[in-house]
Amino acid sequence: MAETLSDTPLTVTAFDWVPPFAQGLVRDLRVRWALKEAALPYEVELLAMGTQGEPAHLARQPFGQVPVLTVADTPMFESGAILWRIAEAGGSALLPADKAGRDRTLSWVFAALNTIEPPITMYQQMTRLAVDKEAAETMEREIRKAIERRLGQLQAVMEGRQWLAAEQFTVADLLMATVLRGLRETQIVAQFPKLDEFLARCTARPAFAEALAEQLAAFEENAPRYAAE
C-alpha cells in the first residue's frame, strides 16, 4: 500500500464538531498534518457528533472513534498506525533514509503513544471530566507528578538535539508534538525549556498551521447546528 499511496484516493474521517476544549486536539489533526508533510492529497469526510456508534462507522472503526484513513476502499484506524503508513509512503519527508534511523523513529513513535500520552490523557480526564472533584484533585496531583517525571526524562534526551530520532523532522516528532499539545492549557511543558522549544519548532511548520486551520474551520462552520440543539 505504501508504494501506491500517492496514486490512491485517500479519505480522512473526522468529527464535524467537538466542544471547544477539544478543538485543535482531536487526533485527525495528526493525520492531516502528516499527509500535508508527505504531500499526499486527501479528502475529508465529516462525521456528525452522535453518529459515531452507528454500524456504518463501527464497521471501519470498531471503537467508534476518529480518525479513520480510508485508502481506496480499505479503512485504517488508530492514529499511530495511520501515521506510520503515511510516513512510509512519504519517503524522506517523514522518515530518515537509513534503517537504523527508521528503527529509532519507530521506537519514538511508540514512546509518544505508550509512555508520554497515557498520563497526559488521564490528566485531561481528571481536570475536565471528573465528577468527584475532591477525588480528582488528589489523583490529578499524582498524575501530574508522573507527567513531570516523564517529561524530565524526555528533556534529557533532547539535550543537544533538535529532533527526536534523526537529524531531520520525522513522524516521531510530529506525533510527540501532538501529544505535548494536550497540555496546552497548563504550564507543564513550559517547565521544560528544551521541550517547549521543541514543541514551538514543530508547530511552526507550515503543514501544521494548514492542518490546524482546516480542522478548526469545520468546527466553526458546524458550530451553529450544535448550538441550536
N, C-alpha and C positions, 0 to 999 in steps of 0.2 A: 504493500500500500504506500510506503514512503516514497518509492521511486516514481509513482504516478500521481501523487497528491496534487501537484501543481496543475494537472490536467483534468482533475476530477471535481465535480460540484461539491462544495463544502457548505454546510449549513450549521450555524451555531444556534442552539435553542437557549433562550434566556427569558427571565421574567419580564413582563411589560411594566411592572411597577413593584416597588418594595417600600416599606416605611423609611422615613428619612435617615434613621440611624444606620440602616444597612446600605444606603445608596453609595455607590463607589467601592463597595466591599464584596458584592456578590461575585462568585467565582468565575462567572463567564468573562469577567474583566481579564482574568489571566489568559484565557483562550484568545480573546480578541487581540490582546497585546502581543501574544506570541505569533499569531497569524500575520499581524502587521509587521513585526520584526522580520519574519520569514518571507514577506512579500507574497503571501498566498491569498488570493481573493476569496471572499466568502459572502454568503447571505446570512441574514439574521431572521430567525423565526421567534416571535414573541409569544410567550405562554402566559395566559391570563392567570393572575393570582387566584387560587382556589380551585384550579383545574388540574393541579399537578398530580393529584391522586386518581385521575381518570385512567381507564385502561389503555388508551392510546399512548399516553405518556409513560405509564408504567411498563409498557412493552419495550421501551427503549432505555428507560432509566428506572430500574426496579425499586428504587427508594423514593421516587417522586421528586428528585432534586434537579437542579441545573448546575453546570451546563451539560448539554449533550452536543457532541460534534458528529454530524451525520456526513459520512464520506460516501458519495453516491447514495446507495440505499442502506448502508451499514452504519448503525449508530455506535458511537463510543461514549462511555461515561467515565467519571472520576477525572478530575482536572489534572492530576499528576500524569495519568496515562495519556490523556489527550495532549498535554504539553510535550511529553517525550516523543510522541508520534510526529507532532509538528516540528520539533527540533530536528528529528532525523530527516524530515522532508526538506527542511530549510538549509541543509548543508552547513556552511561555515557561519551562517547568520546567528545561530544559537548554540553551536557545538564546536569545540576545538577539533582540529583535523586528526590529531594523534589518538590512538586507542587509550593510552594512559590518561590523557586529558578527558576523554569521554567517560572513562570509568570514574574519575574524580567527580565529574559533573553529575553523573547518576547518583553517586553517594550523597552529594549535597542536595539533590532533588528529594531524596528520601529523608534527609536530615530536616529539611524545611517542613515536610509533611508530617513526619513521625515524631520529631524531637522538639521542634520550635513551635509548630502550630497548635498542638493539643492544649497546652496550658493557656495559650492566648485565647483560644476558642472558649475554654472553660471560664476564663476571666470575663470575657464578653457576656457570657450567660449569667454569671453571678452579678455583674453590675447592671445589667439591663433587664433581665427576665425573671430574676428570683422573686418569689412571693414572700418568703420568710426573710425579711430584710436583716434581722439580727443574726440569724444563722449565716446568711450570705456574707455579711461583713467579716465574720470570723474566717470563713473559707476564702474570701477574697484576699485577705492578708497573706494566707498561706500560699495561695496560687500566685500572688504577686512575687513572693519570695522565690518560688520555683521559676517564674519567668526571668527574674533578675539574675538568678544563678545561670540559667541557660544563655542569656544574652551576654553575661560576663565571659562565658566560655567562647561564645561566638565572636565577641570583640577581640579576644586574644588571638583568634585565627586571622582576623582582619588586619592585625599589625603589619604594616609594610605592604599591604595588598590593596588593590583597587577592586578586584573581583574575587569571588569565592574559589573557583576551580581552575582558572586559567588566566592568561594574560589578556583575555577579552571577556566582554559581556556574554553570558551564556544563559540557557534556560534555568539553570540553578539560581542565578542572580535574580532573574525575573520572578521566579517563584518565591524566593526568600523575601524579596521586596514586597510582594503582595501579602505575605504572611505578616511582616512587620507593620504594614499599614493597618492591620487590625487593632493596633494600639494607638491609632491617630488621635483619639480623644483624651489621651493621657500624656504624661511627660516621661513615660518609662524609657522609650527609645532615646530621648534627649539626654538621659543619664549616661549614655554610652556613645561618646563623640564619634568613634570610628563607625559605629553602626548608623548613627544619624547622618554622617557624611555619605555612607554607602547608600542609604535609602534615598537621599537627595539626588545622588548621582544617577541612580536607576530611574527615578521618577522624572528626571529632567529630560529623558529621552523622548523624542517626538512621537514615537509609536505609542508610548504610554499615554501621552496627552490626547492623542487621537482616540485611543480605545476608551479612555475615561469619558471623554466628551460624548462619544457615541452611546455609551451606556446611560449616561445621565440624561441625554436628550430624550430617550424613550421614556424614562421615568417622568420627566417633566410633561411630555406630551400626554401621557395616560393618567396623570395625577387627578385631573378633574373628574374622571369617571369614578375613581375610588372615593373621592371626597363626597360625592353625591350619595354613596351607598350607606 
